[in-house]
Amino acid sequence: MEHLILFTEKEKQHLLKKRKGETKFGEHIQLLPNLINIYDDIVNLDVDYVIIGVNEDIGVTANYGNTGTNKAWDATLKVLLNIQSNNLTPAKRVLVLGHLEYEKQRNTIKNFDLSKNKQISKVREIVGTIDKDVTHLVSLIVKAGKIPIIIGGGHNNAYGNIKGCALANNERINVVNFDAHSDFRREEGRHSGNGFSYAYAEGFLKYYFIFGLHENYTSEALFQKIKKVKSIKFNTYEAIEVRNELVFKSEMKIALDHVSNRHFGIEIDCDAIKNIPSSAKTPSGFSVKKARQFVNYFGKHPNASYLHICEAAPTKGTETKIGKLITYLITDFMRSNMNK
């Protein structure tokens, strides 16, 4: 694959911070030696999880959002590799494959005037290229019998996750999305706000549950649109956390009942978590604790087929915070999933 860059032993050793008397997670992960036979190599590796990064914020740009989501992968690696390796962190069951890189494309659009139709259309065409890469990579991993964990980029990549998983399983899949937004906007060219609507329209997404919609940021037209689709259900953040009309734990069960009758993906948008640097940072969102509980709850189910953590946009001063958050979510998922 043109845009796939393998994670190497040299890079791993550079990032590892070894300490006498301790063993770090990164010392036990699996790596691939080359890109010659990715599928066969993954099939033959005795691992359960394949972690990949997506270094892009082009989907966010195409949605007129705040950039920086291309930095989440590097922030995550710095932390993930240096957590403790013990019986509760199954590093030997993990392949860190590498990441998809789009620096050239980002430089191409850096000075675009997005108010011009031709230029925003060009950005959205590039998102279509990213879609193809994510679809191919996720499909390959799922076909190989492993569970992909996708880190970084905008929520546009939900489309590739869904399509890739659906193609690998030869059936539509379901998704539960922990998000302040539905990302079910109209099909106007690909961007971070319509990954789910495209996946649904093209027959890859079956049942969809949006968990924690923010009422201030969902238009009436969009509310009416998703209410008309019987296979889509949702709750709102305000109904759960502000008005206490709904109970968080009970709502998770309702969401699980909606999606768990077939393979389903777990989507975590960092926009939904309070005060996390992201493309749409919120001062009013779910706590990190509840995000972790969410991942743990859904990861336990045998039909949980992938985990996607997106929209985090770390700065130099917040990269450790983002890296720790995403690392907690990754390890929570693996711990719950490996015991199912």
N, C-alpha and C positions, 0 to 999 in steps of 0.2 A: 504494500500500500504506500502510495506516494507521500502521504502526510503523517504516517505512523513512525514515531521515533522510539526505538526500544530503550528501556531503562537498563543501564549497563552496570557491571560489577564495579567499574571505576567510579561511576557516579555514586553508587551506593556507599563505597568506602569513603568518598569525599564527604558525604552527608552524615555518616555514622559518628556518634560521639560515645566511644566506648569508655567504660568505667570498670575498674578492677572490682571483682566480686559480683558483677552484674552481667546479664546477657540481654542484649537489646533485640527488639522485634526484627529489625532489619538484618540481623545476623543469620536468621533462619528462613527468610522468604526465598521463594524460587524465582529464577530469572530465565529468560530464553537466550540462547547463544547468538541467534541470527533470525532473519526474516524469511528464510528460505521455505520452510514448511511449518508455518504458524499453526495451522489446524492440527496436523499430526503431532506436533510437539505438545500442544495443549492437551490433546486427547491422552497422550501417553504420560503426562505429568500427574503425579499423585497429589493433586490439589483439589480443593472445592471452590475456591474463589479466584477470580481474575480481576485485578484492580487496574483500571485504565483512567487516564486523564484526558481532558479536552481543553486545550489552551486556546480559547477563543472568547471574544465578546462581540462578535460580528452579529449574532442573532439579537443581542441587546441593542446594538447600534441600529439595526434594521427596525427596531421597535421604538426608536427615539429615547432609549433608556440611558442610564449612567453606566459607563464602561468600567472595566477592571476585573471582570469575571475570568479573564484569561490567566490570572495570577493565583487562583485557588489551588491548582494542582501542586505547584512548587511549594506553597505554604504548607500543604498537607504532608508532602513527603518529608519535609524537615522534622515534623513532629512524629508522624507515624513510625518512621524507621527507628526512632529513639525512645519509644515507650518500652516498658519491661517485657521481656519474653518469659511467660510463665504458663502454667496449665490453663489459665483463663484467656490467654491471648494466642490463638492457634496460628502462629506465624508460618509453620511448616505446611499449612494447608492453603497458603496464599501464593499466587503468582502476581508479582508486580510487572505487568507487561510493558508499560510505557505510556506515551501520550500522543494524541493527534495535535499537530502544530500548524498554526495558520498565521505566522508572523508576516510572511510576504503579503498575504491578502489584507491583513490589518494595515500594513503600510500603504497599500494601494488605495484604501478608502479613507485614510487618515484626514485628508483635506477635502473630502467630498462635501458639497452643499446638499444636505439631505432634504432641503425644501424643493429641490429639483427632481421631477419624476424620474428622469433617466438615471440619476445617480442613486436614488433610493432603490430603484429597480435593480441596479447593478449589485448593490449590497445584498439584496434579497436573493439574487441569483447565487451569490457566494454561499449564502446559508443553505441553499439547495445542494451545493457540493459537499458541505459539512454533513448534511443529512445522509448522503450516500455513504460517506466514510463511517459514520456512527452506525448506520444500519448494517453495513457489511461486517464491522467488527463485533457488534453485539450478536448478530446472527451466528457468526463463526464460533463465538464463545459458548453460546447456548447449545448449538449443535454438537459441540465437543463435550457436552454434559456438565459444564461448569456454570457457576453463577457470576454474572458480571456485576462489578461495583464501579459505577461511572462517576467521576469526580470532576467538577469544574465546568466552566462555560455557562451559557445562558440556558433558560428553560426551553429554548428551541430544540434542544437535544432530546427532549422527551419523545419527539416524533421518531427519531432514529432508534431510540431504545424500544419503543412500542413496535415499530415495523420490523426491526431485526428479530425481536423475540417472537413475534407472530409468524414471521417467515420460517424461523427455525422450528417452531412447533406446528406449523401448517394449520393454524387456526387463529382467530382473533383472540386477543388477550384483554384482561381487565387491568385497571389501574386505580390505586388510591393515591391522591395528591394532597400533601400537607402544604397548603399554599394560601396566601392572602388574595390570590387572583385565580380566576378559572382557566386562563390561557386557552379559552375557547372562542376567541374572536374570529372575525370573518376571514375567509381565505382570500387575502389580498396580496399574496406573495409571502414567502416564509419569513417569520421572525419569532422572537421569544414569546409573543402573546397568542400564538395560534397553533402550537405544536399538537395539542389534543384535538382541536377541531379538524385539522388536516388528517390526523390519524383516524379519526372517526369517519370522516367523509370518504376516505379511501379504503375503508373496510378492515383496518388493522386493530381498532379499538372497539371493544364490545361494551362492557359495563365500566362506568367511570364514577368515582366518588371524590368530590372536592371537599376537603376537610379544613374548615376555618376561614372561609371567604370573609373578606372585610367589606362590610356593607357600604362604607364611604367610597370604595374604589371598584364597585361593580355597577355598571349602568343598568337602568331599568330594562333596556332592550336586551341586554345580556341575561339578566335574571329571567325574562320571559322566554328567551331562546332555550336556556338550559332546562327550564321547567317543562317545556314541551317535549323534551326528549326523555322517554320513559326509562331508558337505560342509564340516565345520569341522575345522581342524587348529590345533595350537598347539605352542609350546615354552615353557620357563620360563627366567626370569632366572638362577635358581640353576644349572640345567643348563649354561647358556652361560658365565656369569661366575664362578661359585663352584666348581662341581665340574669344570668344563672337559670335560664329557662331549660337548658340542656346540660347533661353531665358528661364531662370529658370521657370517662371510662365507658359509659353506656354508648356514647356516640362512636367510639372505636369499634365496639361490637357490631353496631348497626352498619358501619362502613365495611367491616370484615365480612359480614353476611352478604353484602351487596357484591363484593368482588371475588370472594374466595372459592367460587364454584369451578374455577378454571385457573390456569396460570395467570398471575397478576404481578405487576410491577409496583414498587414503592418509590414514590417521587417526593423528595424533600427540597422545598424551595426555601432558602435562607431568608427570603423576604418575610416569611411568616414568623420568624424568631426575633424577639425583642432586642433591639439595639445591636444587631449583628450587621457589620459593614456588608452591604449588598447592593444590587442594582436599584433596589427600592427600599432602603433601610426604613424600619418602622420603630417609633418609640413605644408602640402599643401592639404587642404580639405575644405569642406563646413563649413560655420560659424554655430555656435549654433543657431543663429537667423533663418537661412535657414532650419536647421533641425526641429526647432519648427514649422515653417511655413508649412513644408512638412507634419508633423503629423497632424496639424490642417486642412490642405486642404483635405487629404485623410480620416481623421476621420469623416468628415461631411457626407460622403456618407452612405446611409442606408445599403449597402452591406458590409461595413467594419466589419469584423468578429473577428479580434483579433489584438493586438499590441504586438510585440516582440522587446525588446531592449537588445542587446547582445554585447559581445566582450569587454566591458569596464573592465579594469584591475586596480583597484585602489590600491595605496600603502597607508601606514599610513599617509603620507603627502598630499595625493591627494583624500582621501576618501570623504571629504566634497564636493570637486569640482564635483566628480562623482555623489555623492548623489543628489546634487542640479540639475545637468544636467538631470539625469533620472527622478527626481521628476517633473521638468518642462515639460518633454515630456509626462509623465503620465497625468498630469493635463491638458495639452493642448489637449490631445486626449479625455479625458472625457468631457471637456467643449464643444468641437466641436461636439462630438458624441451625447451628451445628448440633443442637440438642433436640431437634424436632423429630 
